[in-house]
Amino acid sequence: MEIHVESLCKSYAGKPVLANLTAVFRPGITCIAAPSGTGKTTLLRLLLGLDSPDAGIIRGADHRWAAVFQEDRLLEDLSAIGNLRFALGQIPEEAGALLARLGLELLDPNPVREWSGGMRRRLALARALLAPSEALALDEPFTGLDKENRSRCLELILEREKGKPVLLATHDLTGLEDAPVLFLSNT
């Protein structure tokens, strides 16, 4: 599966954020790197169908996506299992093992509002990795994570991305040196 964007343009309040972006995203991780405000999140939102481009063409993005947004988007009053059940319906068999690898407990009874920011971030990533998908959109998935937890998360992403495009917006390319990088600029 490949995703093609051709001459993609998007502006907000008359200010261009993406201007004539053309790219092909193939299976594997592609890093989207840029300073804040230069279109990383906008590109992901366009690919996910959450926004419409002002101009240009997107082909091949009409598949099932899983995503990690800049915000964790968890239900704060639910536990880990409650959040996964709400998002996924049925808890996948491998959920407990995957969460354990991320230093989390599937059966932790505490609502996630009592968890640290890093724990919530790892749960948001686990939810995306457990969801059936043909492509992944990861918007700053390592925010708030220390070096050890970032490495764990990256290891799981690399294991589970096989055969699908993974668009990973990040400011930090550590551990991703072998991945193709799309540098965005709105100038």
N, C-alpha and C positions, 0 to 999 in steps of 0.2 A: 504494500500500500504506500503510495506517495501522495503528498499534499502539495499542490502547486498554487502559488499566488503570483499574479501578474499585474503589474502597475497598480498595486493596492494603495489607496489614498484614504486618509481619515483625518478630519479636523474637528476641533471642539472650539466653539465660540470664535470661529474664523482663524484659529491658530492651528497650522498643520502639525500633526503628530506623526503621521506616516505619509510619505510622499513618494509615489511611484516605486514601491517596494516590490521586487520580483525575487522569488526564491522557490526552491524545491526542498521539501522535508521528506527524507527517506526513513525507513526503519532504523532505529537506534536513536541515541540522544543527540539532539542539536541544541547547543547552548545559544540563548539569545542574550547578548550582553550589550549594555548601554547605560549611560548615566540615568538617574531618575528623570522622568518626564519626557523620555524620548521614544516611547511607544511599545515597550515590552508587554505591559499588561494589555494595552489596546490591541496588539497583534493577537494575543491569546484570546481575548474576548471576541474578536472577529472570527477566528477559526472555530471557536466554540458556538458561534451563532448567537451570541449574547448582544452583539452590536452589528450594525450593517456598515459596510464600507461606503464612502462617498463615491468612490470610483474603483475600478479594477475588478479582477476575477479571482475567485477562490474555487479550486477544483480538488476533489478528493477528501474534503473535510467532513463529508456527510456520513461519517461512521460514528460508532458509539465511543464517546470520550469519557475518561475519568479525569478529574482535575483536583489540584490543590491551589486554592486562591491565596492572595496575600493575607486575607483574614482566615482563621481556622474554620469558621462556619460550622461550629459544633453546637449542639443543643446543651446549654450549660447545666440544666437540671438533670440530665441523664448521665448514666455511667458510660464507660467505654462500650460495653456490650449493647446498651440502649442506643447509643449513637450509631454503632455499626448496623444494628437491626433496623433502625429507622431509615438509614441510607441504602442498605443493601437488601432489606427484606429478610432473607435468611443468612445466618452467620456461616461463612465458608469454613470448611473443616480445618483449613490451615491457619485460621485467624489467631488462635491461641499461640501457635508457634511463631508466627510473624510478629505479633505484638511482643512476645518474650524477647525476640531478637532485638527489638527496639527498646528493651528495658521497661516494658509496660505489662500489666496483667489484665487479661481479658475479663476476669471475674472480679476486678476491683469494684467494690460496691459504691465507692464515693462518686458523687456527681463531678463532672469534669471542671466545674467552676472552682473546685478545691484543688485542682492540679496546677502545677507550674506551667508557665508559658511553653517551655520546651516539651513537656509531656503532651500538652494539647497539640502542639505542632506535629509531633510524631504520630499521634492518633489520627490527625487529619491526613497525613501521608499514608498511613496504614489503610485508612478507608479507601483512598484512591487506588492503592496497589491491590486491594482485595476486590474492587469492583470489576465486573466483566467489562472489558474495553478493547478497542482496536487502536486507540491512540491515547496518549497522556499529555496533559497540559499542566506544567508545574511552575507556578509563579512564586519565586523566591521560597522554595520549599525548605530551605535550611535556616530561615530566620529564627533567631533566638536559640540556636543549637550550639553547644560547645563542640570542640574538635572531634571528640570521641563519638558523640551522637550523630554529628554530620557524616562521619565516615560510615557508621552503621546504616544510616539512611541511604547514602549513595550506593553502598554495596547492594542493598535490597533493590534499589531502582535498576542498577545494572543487571542484576539477576532476572528481574521480572519484565524488562522491556523487550525481550527478544521478539523480533519480528514486527514490532510496532513503532511508529514514530513517537518520540518523546521530545516535546519542546520544553526546555528548562530555562526559564528566565532567572538570571542570577547576576550578582555583582562580583562573585568570587568563583573563579574557575579552578580552584584547588581540587585535584583529583579528577578533573575533567579535561586534562590537557590533550587527550587523544580524540576528543569529540569535536565535530565541526562546530564553528562558532559563527553566528550571524551577528555582526556589530551593527546596531541601529544608530542613526543620527538623524535629527530633523533639521539639520542645517544644510 
